[in-house]
Amino acid sequence: MTFAQKYVLWAAGILLWIFGVSILLSYIAYGYMDLPTVGHMALVLFPPLVLAAILLVLFKRPRDLKARKERVAHVRQAVAEGRS
């Protein structure tokens, strides 16, 4: 898993946590769950979660072995020359 994927997962998790805690606190405070409000919250939450899923796919590591070898060779050459 790449660092970008980890950031996307953390952001989506925090967003889900905020919405979940909001629903839980509302239920505790009022004693019932307002389903229309929860439905609207789900509609608000849906687009960012779809975007997170798309970003997870876009930030995948390349499966092409040749591209990976070229990247490793480039890093090896940079280290040999003293560049970072």
N, C-alpha and C positions, 0 to 999 in steps of 0.2 A: 504494500500500500504506500503510495507516495505521500509526501507532506501535504500537497494540495488536497488530496482526498481526505486526509485527516482533518484539515481545517474545515472542509465542507461538512464532514460528519459532525464535528464539534458545533459548528454554527447551526446545523439542522437540529442537533440534540438540544442545544440551548433554547432554540425557538420552540420546540416541542415541550420542553420543561416549563417554559414561561406560560404557555397556553394551558398545560396540564395543571400547574399550580393555581392559575387564575380560576379555572373551572372548579378545582377542589376547594379553594377558599370561598368562592361564591356559594358552593353547596353547603359548606360549614356555616357560613354567615346567615344564609336564608333558609336552610333546612330542606331545600328541594333543588333539583337541577332544571334550569330553564332550557328545555330542549331546542326551541327556536334560536336562542342565543348561541348555544353550543353549535348548532348547525351553521350559523353565520360565521362563527369563529373557525369552523372547519373549512368553509369556503374561502376565508381570508388566508388560512394556512396552506391551502392546496397549491397555489402557484409557487411559493418559495420552495416547497418540498419537491415539486416537479423540476424546478430549476436545479435543486441540489442533486437530484437523480441524474439529470443531464450532465452536470459538471463532474459527477463521479465517473461517468462513462468517458467524458472528454479528457480527464486527467489520468487515464489509465496509462500504465507503463507500456511502451511499445513491445509487442510480442515478436517483432522481427529481430532475429538473432544477428543478422548482418548489421543492422542499425545499432544494436547494443555493442557489438564488437568495435564498430567505428567510434562510438562514444568512449569506450574504455581505452582504445588506442589513443584518442585525443587527450584524455586525462593523463595517461601514462606519459605521453610526449610533453605535456605541460609540466608535469612533476619533474621529468628529467631535465627540462630547461630551467627549472626554478620558478616557473610562473604558478600562480594559484588559480 
